[in-house]
Amino acid sequence: MHSQTGRSAIPNVDNGCDVAVNRVMRRLLLAALLAVATPAAAQNAMPVVGQTAEATVHAQLWESCLLGGAPLSVEHACTAAISLPGLSERDTAAVLAQRGNVRAVLGQWDRAAPDLARALELNHEEPTALLARSIGQLERGDPVRVIVDLTAFLRWSPGHAGALNARAIANVRAGRPVAAVADFTEALRRSPNHPLLLHNRGNALRDLGRNEAAIRDYNLAMQLGGGSARLLSDRCLARLSRGDVVMAEADCDAAATMAPGEPGLIENAGIVALKQNRYEKALAAFAGALAIRPNLPWSLYGRGVVRLRRGDVPSGLADIREAQALAPRVSDDFERFGIRP
């Protein structure tokens, strides 16, 4: 099931329909990193002083590295700047952090990680390194480390909306939806009416069972231009949870039509059909989702429920056992909609 407790709609790399949102997150946060650009270091005088041509070149390298720009240009400038004479440990950390950051922007996490680690060895509070490393950890499924890094970063830059958003996502993945809602709310105070933040907070609210509040956030996100297929599907689940099956069906069907290649959205439409006891439609949706991505536990479980209700006990039980092996809490997710075998 796309986006339930333990599987929130807030970006997850384990669901195909999350890829686009992950790209949005990466652009939002890593572009912000270039803007951060360790301003404390960048505002300091260039370590090499004097009026010589060499000093001028050094100053240009320093500025090109720390003041941002096209990622490849920044990477080259930072690589050259590392060898500048007279760099303090703090300045070296700033340069390494920025190079690690742009490598992360380029998706080169294996090359970024050593730079970020060394930067934090030299200066454990290096802000760009903390923020960049946290995004890598978020994508690699280490939410606790993300929370630690971003809490440290937010001491340096309180109210940074991108960092608050990322920490909220980490809180969701760590099973802390209340803390997630608090972070999303603070991010929205700092960056009002941001569709992605509203969407994400709506998902966290839904995880808490606060479906009315979630729907308000989804509606506002749509009014502000965030009307994606995924948003429609998430609103569908909130509506289904509160028993508004007709409106839920409209949202989920529209979402599946808008994004026919996204298995999570297709299976959500199947869950609504199952709730309506429309078994042919449900089976078609689950089959469509499984054709795109085999072994989806929610599609397997939903198909198993249909088969059991139709009297095909061996096949139904086999589907349900397979689904539970993949996701032990899958039956709890269906219980939230009042769906039982």
N, C-alpha and C positions, 0 to 999 in steps of 0.2 A: 504494500500500500504506500502510495507516495505520500510521505510526510505525516507520520504519526509519532506518538511517543516513542522515543528512542530512534526515530528516523524523521527528524523534523525537516520541514521544507527549507529551512535555512541551509545555505549551500552545503551539500554532502557530495563527496567525490564518488560515492558508491551508487549513485543513481544517475542514469544518462541525462535526465532532464535537468540536472543541476549544472551541467557543463557550462551553459551560457551564463548562468548566474555566477559561477566561479570566475568566469572571465570578467564579468562586471566587477566582482569583488576585487580581483587582482588589479584591474585598472584603477579602481577607486583608491585602493590602499597603496599600491606601489607608485602610482602617479603622485600621491600625497607624499611619499617618501622623497621623491626628487624635489618636491617643494620644501620639505623639511630640511634636507641637505645639511644637517648638523649646523644650524645657523650660528651657534656659539663659536664654532671653529672658523666658519666662513667670515664672521665679522671681525675676527682677530686680524692683526697685521700679518702679512705673509711672513713666514719665518726668516726668509732671506731679505735683508734690507740693503739699501744702497741705490745708486743711480746707474749702475752698469747695465749693459745690454743683457748680460747673463741674469741679473736680478730681475729685469723686466720679463724675460722668458719664464723664469721661475714663478713670478707672480701670476702670469697668464695661466700657467699650468695649474696652480693652486686654485685660482678662480674657476677655471674650466671644470675642474674636478668637483669642487664643493658647491658651486652655484647652480649646477644642473644643466640640462640641455638634452640633446639627442643621446640615448643610452650608450651607443657605441663610442661616440665622441667623449662622453664622460668616462667610460671605462678606460680608454686610451690615455686620457689626461691623468686619471688617478694612478694608472700603472707607472706613468712617468713621474708623477709627483711623489710616489713612495720613496724614490731614491734621492729626493732633494736633500741637500745638506741642512743640518740644524733643526730637523723636525723633532719636536718633543714627543713623548709617548702619547700624549693626548691628541696631538695633531696627527700622528701616524694612525691612531685609532680612528680618527675622523675620516681619513683618506681610505683606509681599508674598509670601513663601514660603507662608504659611498660606492666603492667599487663592488663590494658584495651586494649592495642594493641594486645596482644597475644589472648585475649578472642575474639577480633574481627577477628583475623586470623582463629580462630576455628569456626567462624560463630555465636558466642554467643553474639550478639549485645545487648541484654537486660542486660547481665552481664557486658558488656564492658562499656556501657553508664555511669553508676554511677561513675566508676573509672575515666573515662575521664573528666567528669564534675567536680569532686572533684579536680583532678589534675589542671584543668584550674582555679578553684577558688584559689588554692594556688599559681599558677604561670600562669597568663593569656597568657604568651608567650611560654608555654611548647610545644616544637616542635612536639614531638611524639604524644601528645594528640591532637594537632591541626590537624595533618595529619590523624590520625586514625578516629577522629570524623568526618572529612570531608567525608571520604569514606562511613561511615554509613549514613550520610545525603544525599550523592549522590544516594545511593540505595533506600532511603526513599522519594526521590523526592523533596528535598529542595535545589535547585541549588543556591539560593542567599546566604544562610548560608554557603554553600560549598565555594563559591567564597570568602566570608569574611575570613573564616578560612585559606584557602590556600594562600590568599594574605598575611596574617600574617605569615604563615609558610615560604613563599618564601622570606620574609624579613630576616628570619634567615638563610635560605639555598637557595640563589639565583641560579636559573638554575637547580633546582632539576627536572629531566625529568619526573618522575612519578607524581609529584605535578603539573607540568605544564600541563601534559596530563589530569589529573583529573579536573583541573580548566577549561581547554578548553572544556571538556565534559559538565561541569556545565554551561559554557557560551552558548553552543549550546542549552541546555535545557531552559536557561533563555531568549532565543531569541536573542542572541548576537553573530551571526556567524562571524562577523569581528574580534571581540576580540578572538573568538575561534581559528580562523586561525592564529592570531598572537601568541597565546600560543603554538599551535602545531608547528609552525615554529621555535619558540625559543627552544622547546623541541627537535626538530630534529637537531638544531644547537649543542645542548649539547649531543645528542645521535643520531648521524647521521645514516641514512639508517635503521631505525627501522621499520619493516613492519607494526606493529600495529599503530604507530604514522602516518606513511604515509597513511594508510587506513583511519584513523580517519580524518586526514587533508583533504583527498580527499572528504570525506562525507561533511565536512563543506564547502569546495569550491563548491561542487555541490548544497548545500543549497543556496549559493549566485548566482547560475546560471553560475558559472565559470567551465563549463563542460570540456573544453579542459585541464585546469590545473588539474582538478580532475582526469581525465583519465591518465594523466602523473604520478600522485601519485599512482594510482591503478596499473599501469603497473610496476612501480619500486617496489612496494610492492610485486607483484607477482614474479618478478625476484629475489627478496631477500628471497623467500620461504614462502611468505604469501598468497599463492594461495588457499584460502578457498572458499567454496561455497558461503558464504556471500559476499566475495570480488568480485567474479564473478557477483553476482546479483546486487551489487552496481554499478559496472562498466556498467552493462546492462542498468541501469536507466540513467546513464550519457550519454550513447550512444543514448538511446531513446530520451532523451531531446534535443540532437543536430540533431536528424532526421536520425540517422544511424540505421534503423530498422533491417536490416539483421544481423549486428554484435551484436545488442542488443539481438535479438532472440537467437543467438548462445550462448551468455553468460548466459542468463536467463534459457534456457533449460538445459545447462550443470549444472548450480547451482541446479536446481530442481532435476536433476538426482542424483547429488552427495549427496543431503540431502533431501530425499523424505519425511521425517517426519516434515519438517519445513514449516509451512503454509505461512509465509511471503515470502519465496522464490518461493513457488508454485504460489501464487497470482501475484507476479511480472511477471512470465512467462505468466500468463493469461492476464495481462495488455498489454504486447507486442502483444499477439495474437489479443486482442481487437483493438489495433491500426492498425493491418493489416486487420481488418474486418474478421478475421477467427473465427467465432462465436462459432462453435462447440468446437474448441480447448480452447477458452477462457472460455466457460461455464464449461468444464471439469476441468480446472484449478481452477476456483472459487469454484466449488463443492468440489474438493479435499481439498482445504484450509479450507472451512467451515466445512467439515467433521471432520477435526482435531481440529479446534477451531471455534465453532459457534460464530456468531455475529462479525466477522471481518468486520469493516466498508468498507474497500477498496474492499473486495470480494463482499460484498453486493451491493455496488455501481456499480461495474463493471458488475455484473449479472443483475442489474436493467437496465443499459444502453443497454445491449444485448437484454433484453426482450422488452424494448421500441422500439428498432430498428426493432424487429421482429413482432411488432404489438400487443404484450401482454401488453397493457397499464396499467391495474390494478395491475398486478404483478410487472411490472417494477417500477411504482411509489411507490408501497409499499416498495420495496427493497431500493429505493433511499431515501425515508423518514426515514426508519430505519437506514440507513447508516449515514444520516445527523444528526440524533438524537444522535448517538454514537460519531461522529466526525464532528462538524459543518463545517469544512473547507475542507471536503473530495472532494467537487467539484473543489476547487482551485487546489488540487493536480493533478486531472485528466486533468485540463486545461493546466497544464504545458507540458503535452504530446499532447495537441491538441485533447483531447478526450472529447466530449460533448454528452449528451443524444440525 
